[in-house]
Structures are given as C-alpha cells and as structure tokens.
C-alpha cells in the first residue's frame, strides 16, 4: 500500500469512529423537521407510596382517588398498598416502600401506636411521611391531614340529643380495632350520656360490613326497647342499615352514623336514618398528596391540615350526593 493510501485509510477510520460516537451520544434524541424530540426521560419521576386501611370502604377509595388526581396532574407515580385491616401488614409495607426508594409516604394508620416505629424508621431514612385521618402523636409524622374525630362524634351526639329530646336508649355499632372510630364513639357517648340518654350496649363490627350487620342484629334483638343506634364508620353504618331493613325496624329505630354510601342514602330516603357525618374524602387524598410532593421536593408544608365535617340530613342530602358519583 502506498503512503498516500495508508493515511487516507487512517483518516477514513477516524471519521467513521467519530460519526459512530456522535450517533451513540445522541441516541436519546431524534430529529423531526427542524425540531429535536427527546425520547429518554429528562427528569426522574417522583414516587409516593400510600398505605391505606382497606379497599372495601368508599371512604378509603375516595381518598385514593383524590391522591391519584393530584399525582396525575403533577406527573408523580403513586403506588397504593391495601393493608386489608392488618396493622402488621401496614408496618411491613412502610418498610418495603422505604427499601424500594420511594420519595415520600402517605399513611392511614390502623394502630396509631404500633405504626410509630415504622414511621420513625422511614423518616430516619430520609423519607417524609404524611399521616391522613388517624392522628399520630405530635411530631411523629411530617404532616397531619385529618378531622377532629372526637369533636365530630360529639357534634353528632348533640344532633341526636336534639332529635330525641334528650331521652331514650341508644346503642352503638363500633369498630373496636380502629383508633379513629373509638374516638368517634367516645365523643358521641360522652355527649349523649351527659345529655340524659342511656347507652343500651356497644357491639364490635370490626370495620367489616358483614360483621357489622350481624353485630347490629344482635344489638337490636337484645335491646327491644332501644330506639336509637349510632354507627362509627362506613362499614358499621351500612351493616346497621341492612340490619334495620332486614328486621323491618324502620318505624322503631332511628339511625345516625358516619360516611355516606348508597345504603345510607337509602336509609335517609326511607326516613329512619336521621343524620350522617360526612367528611370531604377527596380532599383528604388531595391535600395528602400535595403535602407529600412538596416534602419530597424539599418545600415547607404546614404541620396540620384540618378537614371539615358536615352532618347530612334528609333536608340537605341532595347537596352531598356528588360523593357517590
């Protein structure tokens, strides 16, 4: 090979190599007309883990929906874990989310004491935590989004005192495994007893509709003179409504409780459900997700975000039906 041909071959080889490197370095882009379109993600997507209590109750599903709505608008990946009423599963989920590298956590605690070590470990690992609904001890979470459940229970107690005239026996269908519903029970019970009513009995629906139905039926059968029953949550109220209907007790039992559902609205329409405490469920999820995103980005957030409650009655029920759409 002549010297001229040799150097021509060397130059050509370097030119081809440079072209290949240029092509490789620009593999994340393609040209359309005069515009360059990026095909690789330029910014890493945030991931938020949400640990909920169950997916049976409309209440929790609407919280999820509110959170998902904000996540979609902000381009955030939301991963939801259903603990199915198991506090141990909640703790395990928090640990797994932290290990997987989520940027923030949202938790709806079943056991507000038992969840504290897992929450503390998450924060120690640099993962901010937003608590929704169940109120954790002061400083445990970065942000608390919730209702004053005890005060709202007392508010419903005052409503029943007005409805009953301050006399009569009242039964309670609760969920003794739920810290939140125990607060609702305490606020209600203290108020009605102070107002002159008697507690006929308390049964445990365990936050499960079928259990609440059976418990409510037993409560009604064992207390034939009882005129009023209070349900501390959505599954308890649905089960109680079904029990009243199955026993044909619509004319002898007046029901009050928590959280709208199709069953609760049916009871309101039939006239035996006098009032239902309703929270802005979607706002729980929206505010929780906004807070989680802000914390993940290092932005300041208020430590407490309160959510209002309303009492739904036959007179205003139409104003709240959008919660069931």
C-alpha positions in Angstrom: 0.0 0.0 0.0 1.3 3.5 -0.9 1.9 6.0 1.9 -0.9 8.2 0.4 -3.4 5.3 0.5 -2.3 4.4 4.1 -3.0 7.8 5.5 -6.3 8.1 3.6 -7.4 4.8 5.3 -6.4 6.1 8.7 -8.3 9.3 8.2 -11.4 7.5 7.0 -11.3 5.1 10.0 -11.2 8.0 12.5 -14.0 9.8 10.6 -16.2 6.7 10.9 -15.4 6.2 14.6 -16.2 9.9 15.3 -19.5 9.5 13.4 -20.4 6.4 15.5 -19.6 8.1 18.8 -21.7 11.1 17.8 -24.6 8.8 16.8 -24.3 7.0 20.2 -24.2 10.1 22.3 -27.3 11.4 20.6 -29.3 8.2 20.8 -31.8 9.8 23.2 -32.9 12.3 20.5 -34.4 12.2 17.0 -35.0 15.0 14.6 -38.4 15.7 13.1 -38.2 18.5 10.6 -36.2 21.2 12.4 -37.3 20.1 15.9 -35.4 17.7 18.2 -37.6 15.2 20.1 -36.2 13.8 23.4 -37.0 10.1 23.7 -35.4 9.4 27.1 -36.8 10.8 30.4 -35.0 14.1 31.2 -36.3 14.3 34.7 -36.6 11.4 37.2 -40.2 10.8 38.2 -41.2 11.1 41.9 -42.8 8.0 43.5 -45.1 8.3 46.5 -46.3 5.2 48.5 -49.7 5.3 50.0 -50.5 2.7 52.8 -54.3 2.5 53.3 -56.5 0.5 55.6 -58.8 -1.4 53.2 -60.4 -1.0 49.8 -63.8 -2.1 50.9 -64.9 1.3 52.2 -65.8 4.0 49.8 -64.1 6.4 52.2 -60.7 5.0 51.5 -61.2 4.6 47.8 -62.2 8.3 47.5 -59.0 9.2 49.4 -57.1 7.2 46.9 -58.9 8.9 44.0 -58.1 12.4 45.4 -54.5 11.4 45.8 -54.3 9.9 42.3 -55.9 13.0 40.8 -53.1 15.2 42.2 -50.4 12.7 41.3 -51.6 12.6 37.7 -51.6 16.3 37.4 -48.1 16.6 38.8 -46.6 13.7 36.9 -46.0 11.7 40.1 -46.1 7.9 40.3 -48.5 6.8 43.1 -48.2 3.2 44.5 -51.1 2.1 46.8 -50.8 -0.7 49.3 -54.0 -2.2 50.7 -53.4 -3.5 54.3 -56.8 -5.2 54.4 -57.3 -4.1 58.1 -54.0 -5.7 59.2 -51.7 -3.3 61.2 -48.7 -5.7 60.8 -49.1 -5.5 57.0 -49.0 -1.7 57.2 -45.7 -1.8 59.0 -44.2 -4.2 56.5 -45.5 -2.1 53.6 -43.8 1.0 55.0 -40.5 -0.8 55.3 -40.8 -2.2 51.8 -41.7 1.2 50.4 -38.6 2.7 52.0 -36.4 -0.1 50.8 -37.7 0.4 47.2 -36.7 4.1 47.3 -40.0 6.0 47.4 -39.7 9.8 47.7 -42.5 10.2 50.3 -45.1 8.2 52.1 -48.8 8.7 52.9 -50.2 6.5 55.7 -53.7 5.9 57.1 -52.9 4.1 60.3 -54.9 1.3 61.8 -52.9 1.2 65.0 -51.6 4.7 65.8 -49.2 3.4 68.4 -48.0 0.3 66.6 -47.2 2.2 63.4 -44.8 4.7 65.1 -41.6 2.6 64.8 -42.0 2.1 61.1 -42.8 5.8 60.6 -39.8 6.8 62.6 -37.6 4.5 60.6 -38.9 5.9 57.3 -38.2 9.5 58.4 -34.7 8.4 59.7 -34.1 7.1 56.2 -34.9 10.5 54.7 -38.4 9.6 53.5 -41.0 12.2 54.6 -44.3 10.9 56.0 -47.8 12.4 55.7 -50.4 10.9 58.1 -54.1 11.0 56.9 -57.2 10.6 59.1 -55.7 8.7 62.0 -53.8 11.3 64.2 -50.4 10.2 65.2 -48.7 11.5 68.3 -47.3 15.1 67.9 -44.2 15.2 65.8 -44.4 11.5 64.6 -45.2 12.5 61.0 -44.1 15.5 59.0 -47.7 16.5 58.2 -51.1 15.5 59.7 -54.1 15.7 57.5 -57.3 15.0 59.3 -60.6 15.6 61.1 -61.1 16.0 64.9 -63.0 12.8 65.1 -63.8 13.1 68.8 -65.2 16.6 68.3 -67.2 15.4 65.3 -68.6 12.5 67.3 -69.7 14.9 70.0 -71.3 17.0 67.3 -73.3 14.0 66.2 -74.2 13.4 69.8 -75.6 16.9 70.1 -77.6 16.3 66.9 -79.1 13.1 68.4 -80.0 14.9 71.6 -82.0 17.4 69.6 -83.6 14.6 67.6 -84.5 12.5 70.6 -85.4 15.3 73.0 -82.6 14.1 75.3 -84.1 10.8 76.4 -84.1 7.1 75.4 -81.7 4.2 75.0 -79.0 4.4 72.2 -76.9 1.5 71.0 -73.5 1.8 69.3 -72.1 -0.3 66.4 -68.4 0.5 66.6 -65.1 -0.9 65.3 -63.0 -1.5 68.4 -59.9 -2.2 66.3 -60.0 1.3 64.9 -58.4 4.1 66.9 -60.3 6.7 64.9 -63.7 5.1 65.4 -63.0 4.7 69.1 -62.5 8.5 69.2 -65.8 9.0 67.4 -67.5 6.6 69.8 -66.0 8.4 72.9 -67.1 11.9 71.7 -70.6 10.7 70.9 -71.1 8.6 74.0 -69.9 11.3 76.5 -72.2 13.8 74.9 -75.4 11.8 74.8 -74.9 10.4 78.3 -74.3 14.0 79.6 -77.5 15.0 77.8 -79.6 12.4 79.6 -79.6 9.4 77.3 -78.6 5.8 78.2 -76.2 3.5 76.4 -78.0 0.3 75.7 -74.9 -1.5 74.5 -71.9 -1.4 72.3 -71.1 -4.1 69.7 -68.0 -4.5 67.5 -68.4 -4.5 63.7 -64.6 -4.7 63.2 -64.8 -2.3 60.3 -66.3 -5.1 58.1 -69.9 -4.8 56.7 -70.8 -8.4 57.3 -69.6 -8.4 60.9 -71.4 -5.0 61.5 -74.6 -6.5 60.1 -74.5 -9.5 62.4 -73.5 -7.3 65.4 -76.2 -4.8 64.8 -78.9 -7.5 64.5 -77.7 -9.0 67.9 -77.8 -5.5 69.4 -81.3 -4.9 68.3 -82.6 -8.3 69.3 -81.0 -8.0 72.8 -82.4 -4.5 73.4 -86.1 -4.4 72.2 -86.7 -1.0 73.9 -83.8 0.7 72.2 -84.9 3.5 69.9 -81.6 4.9 68.6 -78.4 3.4 67.2 -75.1 5.1 66.2 -72.6 3.7 63.8 -69.0 4.9 64.0 -67.9 4.3 60.3 -69.0 3.4 56.8 -69.0 -0.4 57.2 -70.8 -0.1 60.5 -73.4 2.2 59.1 -74.0 0.0 56.0 -74.3 -3.1 58.2 -76.6 -1.3 60.6 -78.9 0.0 57.8 -79.1 -3.6 56.4 -80.0 -4.9 59.9 -82.8 -2.4 60.4 -84.2 -3.2 57.0 -83.9 -7.0 57.4 -85.8 -6.8 60.7 -88.4 -4.4 59.4 -87.5 -1.9 62.2 -87.6 1.3 60.1 -90.5 2.6 62.2 -89.0 1.8 65.6 -85.2 2.6 65.2 -83.6 5.9 64.3 -80.1 5.7 63.0 -77.2 8.2 63.0 -73.6 7.5 61.9 -70.6 8.2 59.7 -69.9 8.3 56.0 -72.3 8.5 53.1 -72.9 5.4 51.0 -75.8 4.3 48.7 -77.1 2.3 51.7 -77.0 5.3 54.0 -78.8 7.5 51.4 -81.5 4.8 51.0 -82.0 4.9 54.8 -82.2 8.7 54.7 -84.8 8.5 51.9 -86.8 5.9 53.9 -86.8 8.2 56.9 -85.0 6.0 59.6 -81.5 7.5 59.1 -81.7 10.9 60.6 -78.1 12.1 60.1 -74.7 11.1 58.8 -71.3 12.8 59.4 -69.6 13.3 56.1 -66.0 14.3 55.6 -64.5 15.8 52.4 -63.0 12.5 51.5 -61.4 13.6 48.2 -59.7 16.5 49.9 -58.0 14.1 52.3 -56.3 12.5 49.4 -55.6 15.7 47.5 -54.1 17.5 50.5 -52.1 14.4 51.5 -50.6 14.1 48.0 -49.8 17.8 47.7 -48.0 17.7 51.0 -46.1 14.5 50.1 -44.9 16.0 46.8 -43.9 19.3 48.5 -41.9 17.4 51.1 -40.2 15.2 48.5 -39.1 18.4 46.8 -37.9 20.0 50.0 -40.6 22.6 50.2 -42.1 23.7 53.5 -45.6 22.4 54.5 -47.9 23.2 57.4 -47.7 20.5 60.1 -51.5 20.2 60.4 -54.1 20.4 57.6 -57.7 20.2 59.0 -60.6 18.7 57.1 -64.1 19.9 57.8 -67.1 17.7 58.6 -70.8 18.1 57.8 -74.0 16.5 59.0 -76.1 15.2 56.1 -79.8 15.1 56.8 -83.0 14.5 54.8 -83.1 18.2 54.2 -79.7 18.6 52.6 -78.8 15.1 51.3 -79.1 16.2 47.7 -76.2 18.6 48.2 -73.8 15.8 49.1 -74.7 13.1 46.5 -71.7 14.1 44.4 -69.7 12.0 46.8 -71.4 8.9 45.4 -71.0 9.7 41.7 
